[in-house]
Amino acid sequence: MDFNLFKDRCSRLIDDLLKKYPNGGSILIFSGVESERSLFRVNNYFYYLTGIQEPGVVALIDLNKNVTAYLPNYSVKRSDWAECLEAQDELWKDAGFSTIKILGEKVPGFSFSLPCDEKSICNIVHDIEVAHKSGQKILTTGTLGTTGTLGTTGTLGTPGTVETSGTAANFSELSESVFMFQLSKQLGNISREFVDISPEVDRLRRKKDQVEIEAMSRAIEITNKAHTAAAKIISVGVLECEVRAKIESTFVANGSVRVGFPSIVASGKNGTTLHYTGSEKMLQDGELVVVDIGAEFGLYPADLTRTFPVSGKFTERQLQLYNAVLSVQKVAESLATPGMFLKNTREPEQSLNCIAKKEFAKHGLEKYFIHGLGHFVGLDVHDVGD
């Protein structure tokens, strides 16, 4: 793996931050924890800046470009249980980490979970205190809030976990929030001085590089294949879950290890629920099926929606609606150029969303346009940007 891309991102971020913090600082990011109910998915900010996909890792990146990784102190040999990066692996050096440290005292088993024993993160707490005393700003992409109190009713990364209803990416964000909350309790007033630099990172993330574009293109290609596969089995008497199974098996068969978000196969009136999560209904003659899906490839998800007639042919009214939506989409596509906004009510003439609403009004359908025209995609399904 070529880590130069990630090191370049980190270097550009540091150059930007030094303009605001000339006296120095340290970037604190957490990779997230594992869940026994889903494949591990690294925190997006951690991956974007390091390229590392190892759970339980804290990175401390000072603005002199010294990068330290803090690894959990497992009580058993983790490599016996899971694929992992061990402290001696050359990959850390390749990724630009100059120092590898132990996060703290031993944790039970082979997996780092939250909330954790205070002693298990004592080393990172100590080093943050030292950095703070030297006058460094502690710069984070995580949030400090009441989300962390979830740790009082369950744990992250163990049976009986606190889970989100969405994707592994949601779980990663939640675990970062819980970790930051636990750090804040041990650091006291120091944590009140943490600076959120996510806007600075987001500005970098909005412009995709060629590697990202290729990953996103591959995710779209796989998703299109899944739509084609779904279209071939959609017919009267088929269950929504059968269509979903065909879609997700197509993802896996083409190299996508996880869905970008829970697949939506919504037939009949279920199609009027934007984020429908059921799958039990049988497809009926005369109905439409909304298929809203996205494969993830290289941590980059796609998000494509298509509508199919169960019988294989639209009714006259269904065709009218389909063509109305298609015509609005084509107008938006023709105007999606640099300088336009996705959504901007203050400059409606340059807002694709506002223009789309006007186009729907020509068909008498504007009141049914209750959502947005679209969103940015990237490491998040609804990626940074507005």
N, C-alpha and C positions, 0 to 999 in steps of 0.2 A: 504494500500500500504506500502511495506517495503522500507523505504528510506535509509537503511543502505548501500546499494549498491552505491547510489549516494554520500552519505557522505564519503564513503571509497575512491571513485574516487577523490573527492575534496581534501581529506586529502593527498592522494598520489601526486596529482599535487602540493599542497602547499609544501610538503617535497622536491620535485624536484626544485621548484622555490626558496626556501630558500637557496639552494646551490649557486644560482646565485645572489640572492638579500638578503644577510644576514642582511641588515639594515631594512628590512621590505618592505611591499608594499600592495596594495589592488587590487584585481581582480574586474574589472568592466564589467558586462555582462547585456544584455537587452533581454527580452523575445520576443519582437516583437509586432506588432499591428494587430488588426483585419481588415479584408476586408469584405465588404458586399457581395462580389461576390464569396467567398469561405469560407469553414470552417477554423477557426483559427488553425494554426500549429505553435507551439512554435519554437523559434530559437534552432537549434541543440545543440550548445554549452551550452546554458542556461539549456536545458533539461538534457544534459549529466552530468552536474555538480550539478544540484539541484533536478531533478525529478518533478519540478513544471511546469504546463501547464496553466498559467494564463497570459493573454495579458497585455501589458503596464507596466510590472514590471521591475525595475532595481535592480540588486543584487550587493552589494559591499561586497566582501569577503576579509578581511585582512589576512595577513599571520600568524597572531596569532589564526586564525580559528574562528574569530568572523564574523558572517554573518548577514548582514542587508538587508531587503527588502524594497524598496520604491514603494508604491502603488499610482496610480493616484488618485487625489482628485475629484471624480465625483460629479457633481452638483445635480444628482438624485440618488436614491437608485438603484444601478446596479443590485442587485438580483431580482428586479421586471422585469428586461428585459432580463437577461442572467444568465446562471449558472456561478458562480464565487466563488473565495475565498475572504472572507472578513478579515479585519485586525485581528479580534478576533478569527478566526478559529484555532483550535488546530493543523491543518495540517502544518502550518508554523513551529511550534515548532518541530513537528515530522520530518520535512525535514531538521532541523538543523539551522533554522533562529533564531538568538538570539534577534533581534530587528526588529520591524516593524515601518516604518516611512511613512509619506505622501510625495509624490514626490514634491509637490509644491502647488500653489494656484489652485482653482477649474477650472476644464475643463468642457465645455458644454456637456450635455447629459450623456450617460452611457458608452461611448467608448472613449478611448484615441487614437487620430489620430496625424499624422505628416504631415507637420511641425506643431509644437505646439507653443503656447504663451510662451515666455521666463519665465514668472512667474510660469508657471505650472510645471517647473522642477527646480525651484530655490533652493530647499533643497538639491538635489543631487549635484548641482553645488557648493553650499556652502561647503558640506562635502568633495568633491574632492579637493577644494581649501585648506581646513584645512589639509587634508592628505598630500597634496603636500608640504605645508609649514613645516610639521613635518619631511620631508625628505623621505616620502614614494614614491616608484615607483607606477605609475598607470598602471596596466597591463590589456590589453584588448584582446578580440578575434575579435573585429570589425575593420572596416577599416575607415580611414579618407580620403575622396577623393571627386572628383567632382560629384559622384553619388548623393550626398546630394542635389545638386542644382535642382534635380527633384522637390523638394518642391516649386520651383518658378512657376511651370506650373501645378501643381496639388497637391493633398494631398493623404496620405496613410491612409486608413481606413474609408473614407467617400465616398458618391456618387461622381462619376467623378474621381475615384481614378487613381493614377499611378499604372498600373499593369504590371507584367511580362507576357511573353507568355507561361510560363511553369507552375510549380506547386506552391502549397502553401509554400513549402520549399523555393523556389526562392523568393517569396514575403517576407518571414520572413527575409531572408538575406538582401534584399533591404531595408526593414524597419529598420534593425539594422544599415545599412550604413547611412541612412538618419538621424537617431537619433544621431549617433556619430558625424556626420557633424554638426548638430545643437548644440551639446555639445561643439564642438571645437570652434564654433563662440563665445560662451559665456565664454569659459575658456581661449581664446587667446593663449599665448605662452605656457601655461601649457600643452595644448593638443599636442604640438609638441614633448613633452617628453614622451607621452604615449608609452608603449612597447607592441608590438604584441606578445602574448604568444600562438597563435594558433598552431605553430609547436609543442610546449610542450604538448598541449591538444591532438593534432592529434596523437602523439606517443602513448598516452593511448588509443585513440579510435581505433587504428589499430588492437589491440588485443581484440577480443570480449569475453565477459564473458558469462556464461551459460544462463543468462536471455536474453541477446541479441541474442544468438544462437537460443534459443527457439522461440523468436519473429520472427526472420528471417525465421526459418523453417516453422512456421505457415503461414507467408506471401507467401512462396514458395508453400506450400500445397494448399492455396486458389487460387493462380495463376494457378497451374496445373489443378484445378477443372474448372477454367474458360476456359482454353485451351480445355479441354474435351467438355465442353458445346458449345464452338465455333465450334469445329470440327463437332458436330452433326447437326448444322444448315447451315454450308457452303455448298452451292449448287448453280446451275445456276439460275440466276434471283434474288438472294438475294442481298440486298444492303450492302455496307461496314458498314454503320451506324447501320444496324440491327444486324450484328455480334458484333459490338462494344457494343450495348445495352445489348446483351446477356452476354457478358463478364463482364460488369460493374455491372449488376444486380446480377450476381453470386458473385462478390466481396462483395457487400453489404449483400447479403443473408447469407454469411459465416463469417460476422463480420469485414470486412474491410470497414472502414468509408470513405476512399478516395483512389484514385489511387496514385501510387508512382510517376507516370509521365503520360502525356497524352497518352492514349491508341492508338496504331498504328495498323490499319487494312488496309493493302495495297494490292490491287489485280492488276494483270497484270503488266503493266509498272510502276504503282505506287510503286511497291515493290522495284524498283531500287533507290528510294529516301529514304535515310536512316532514316530521321526523318519526314516522310510524315504525314501531319496533316489533310488531307481531309477525307471525309467519304461518298461522294455522289455516287460514282461509283457502277454500278451493276456488280456482278460477272458473268463472261462469261465462257462458256465451253472451256476447254483446258488451262485455266489460273492457275497460282499459287497465293496463298494468303499468304502474310507474316503477322504474328500476333506477334507483339512485345509489351508485356504488363507486368504490375507488380502491384499486390495488395500491399497495405501498412497495416501492422498490428503492433500496439503498437509503431508507428512512424518509423518502420523499413520496407522499401519497398523491394520487389523482382524485378527481371528483367529477364524474360524468353522469348525467341523468338522461334517460331515454323513456319514451312512452310507447307501449306496444298494444295493439288490439288482440284480445284473447282469440278471437275467431280467425285472425290473420288478415282481416280487412276492416277498415274503419267504416262506421256508419256515416251518413252524409253530415250530420251535426258534429261528430267527432273529427271528421276531416276538416271541417271549417275551423274548429278550435285549434287543431294541430297546425294548420297552415297559418293561422293568425300568430301563434307563438313563434313559428319558424320565421315568419316575415320580420317580427320584432327582433329576433336573434340576429338575422342577417343585417339589419340596420345597425345594431349595436356592434357587430363584428366589423362592419365597414368603417366605423368611427373610432374603434379602439386603437388609437395611435398615441405616441408620446405627446404630452400636453393636455390630454383629456383626463378627467377624474372618473373614478368608478362611481363615487357618490359624493355630491357636493351641492347642497341645497342653496348655498350662497351664490353659486355660479351655475345655474341649471342648464345653461346653453352648452356648457362643457362637461356636464354630468351625464354619464351613460345611463345611470339609473333614472334620472329625471326624463331623459329623452325616451327611454323605454316606456315609461308610464304614459307619456304623450302618445306614443305609437299604439299602446293598448287602448287608449281612449278612442282612437279612430275605429276600433272594432267593438266599442262599448264594453270593454273588459277590464278597465282600469281598477275597478273596485275589487277585483279578484287577484290583483297583483299585490299581495300582502307581504311578500318577502322582498329580498333584494335581487338585483340582476345577477350578481355573482360575487366572488371574493377572490382575494389573492391566494395563491397556493405556494407551498414550499415545504419546509420541515413540519409545519403545522398544516392541517387541512385548511383551516381558515388562518392563513399566514399573516404575518405582521404587515401593517399597511391599512389604509382606510380609503 
